[in-house]
Each structure stands twice: as C-alpha cells, then as structure tokens.
Amino acid sequence: MTRREMAMNNFMKGYNCSQSIVLAFADMLPIDEKTLSKMSSSFGGGMGRLREVCGSVTGIFMVAGFLYGYEGPETGQVKADHYARIQELARRFEEKHGTIVCREMLGLSVKHDVPVPEARTNEYYKKRPCPEIIGDAAEILEQYVKENPV
C-alpha cells in the first residue's frame, strides 16, 4: 500500500486529516502510533474545526519536524533552514490546491465551525474532497522525503 493509500485509508477509518498523514508516516518516526495520533488529534478540520490551515498540511509539518527539525531554542540559520523547508512543503501543496486553508478548499464561508464533527456517512464522503486532498498531501511529503533523505 502506498503512503497515499494509507493516508486516505486512515481518513476513511475515521481519523482526522492530520492524524491520517502522520500515521501514514509512522514507520519513519521515533514515536509510537498512539502518541502520534493523540499529538495530531487537535489539528483536524483546519485546527479543531476552526477551518484554518488544513489538517493534512499540519500533518506534513509535524512529520517534517520529526524528520528534519531542530531540537533546541535555535536562532539563525538552523531555524531559517527548517522554516524554508516548511514553506517549500506549503508551496507544493498550495500549487496543487490553490491554498493551504481548509475553508477555502471546502468552499465554506464559516471561519470558526461548530466543534462537533459531522458523522462520517456515505453522504459526508460524497461532498468532501478531503480523502483526495489527504492523498495529495501524503504524495507531496513522500516526494519531498525522497528528494531529501533523512
């Protein structure tokens, strides 16, 4: 199964968009899946259904932090290099979807949505492009990792 398929499958199981990405890369990370799932649980629905930065993008950023991030109170070039990496990943995602903002991708006018997630029914999946967006995010990150081995 590809990472794209794993991420999409995670979402279809009920994980949020951020968890779906992080768990698709769990085998590369130095932390257990339960902790990864809890760590990324706040970022679904554009950060707790605030409809801000897409959870799949924050998932990309979390994995990139584990793989390439710095450990201390860095300043200067180390921090700049990592932020440049994050901006590059965001650029690649934005190139494909026109934005990294959840509500813009979903065509929503509401900025801060109700906190109760919608039921994951067949109708839900028909009206949401989220599985494809999540799959694209997984591909973007996988390609980046191939280009920049850890």
C-alpha positions in Angstrom: 0.0 0.0 0.0 1.4 3.4 -0.9 1.5 6.2 1.6 -1.2 8.0 -0.3 -3.4 4.9 0.1 -2.5 4.6 3.7 -3.4 8.2 4.4 -6.7 8.0 2.6 -7.5 4.8 4.3 -6.8 6.3 7.7 -9.2 9.1 6.9 -11.9 6.6 5.8 -11.4 4.8 9.1 -12.4 8.0 10.9 -9.0 9.6 11.7 -8.9 13.3 11.1 -6.9 14.8 8.2 -3.8 15.5 10.3 -3.8 12.1 12.0 -4.2 10.4 8.6 -1.0 11.9 7.3 1.1 11.5 10.5 0.0 7.8 10.9 0.8 7.1 7.2 4.5 8.0 8.0 4.6 6.4 11.5 7.1 3.8 10.4 9.6 6.6 9.8 9.1 8.4 13.1 10.7 7.7 16.5 7.4 7.6 18.4 4.5 5.2 18.8 1.3 5.4 16.8 -0.9 6.1 19.9 1.2 9.1 20.8 1.3 10.3 17.2 -2.4 10.0 16.9 -3.0 12.0 20.1 -0.4 14.6 19.2 -2.1 15.3 15.8 -5.7 15.0 17.1 -6.1 18.8 17.6 -5.4 19.7 14.0 -8.4 18.2 12.1 -10.9 20.4 10.4 -8.3 23.1 9.9 -7.2 23.1 13.6 -10.0 22.0 15.8 -12.7 22.8 13.1 -11.6 26.4 13.0 -11.2 25.9 9.3 -7.8 27.5 9.2 -4.7 25.6 7.9 -5.7 22.2 6.5 -5.0 19.3 8.9 -3.2 17.4 6.2 -0.8 20.3 5.8 -0.2 20.5 9.6 0.4 16.7 9.4 3.0 17.3 6.8 4.6 19.9 9.0 4.7 17.6 12.1 6.3 14.8 10.1 8.8 17.2 8.7 9.6 18.4 12.2 10.3 14.9 13.4 12.4 14.1 10.3 14.3 17.4 9.8 13.5 19.7 12.7 15.8 21.2 15.3 15.8 20.4 19.0 16.8 23.4 20.9 16.0 27.1 21.2 17.6 27.7 17.8 18.1 31.0 16.1 19.7 32.0 12.9 20.4 29.6 10.1 19.2 26.3 11.6 15.8 27.8 12.2 15.7 29.6 8.9 16.6 26.4 7.0 13.8 24.5 8.7 11.3 27.3 8.1 12.4 27.3 4.4 11.6 23.6 4.3 8.2 24.1 5.8 7.5 27.0 3.3 8.6 24.8 0.4 6.2 22.0 1.5 3.4 24.5 1.8 4.2 25.9 -1.6 4.0 22.5 -3.2 0.6 21.9 -1.5 -0.7 25.3 -2.5 0.5 24.8 -6.0 -1.8 21.7 -6.2 -4.8 23.1 -4.3 -4.5 26.9 -4.6 -4.4 27.3 -0.8 -3.5 25.6 2.4 -6.6 26.9 4.2 -9.3 24.3 5.0 -12.4 26.5 4.5 -11.1 27.8 1.1 -10.6 24.2 -0.2 -14.0 23.2 1.1 -15.8 26.3 -0.2 -17.0 27.2 3.3 -17.9 30.7 4.3 -17.8 30.0 8.1 -14.5 30.8 9.7 -14.9 29.0 13.0 -17.1 26.0 12.6 -19.1 24.3 15.4 -16.8 21.9 17.3 -19.0 18.8 16.7 -17.7 16.9 13.7 -20.1 15.7 11.1 -21.0 12.0 11.1 -18.8 10.0 8.6 -21.6 8.8 6.3 -21.5 8.0 2.6 -23.1 11.4 2.1 -20.3 13.1 4.0 -17.6 11.4 1.9 -19.5 12.4 -1.3 -19.5 16.1 -0.5 -16.0 16.3 0.9 -12.8 16.3 -1.2 -10.8 15.5 1.9 -9.7 12.0 1.0 -8.1 13.2 -2.2 -6.6 16.2 -0.5 -5.1 14.0 2.1 -3.7 11.6 -0.5 -2.1 14.5 -2.3 -0.5 15.7 0.9 0.9 12.2 1.5 2.4 12.2 -2.0 3.9 15.7 -1.6 5.6 14.7 1.6 6.7 11.3 0.3 8.3 13.0 -2.8 10.0 15.6 -0.6 11.5 12.9 1.6 12.8 11.0 -1.5 14.4 14.2 -2.7 15.8 15.0 0.8 16.8 11.7 2.5 17.0 11.9 6.3 
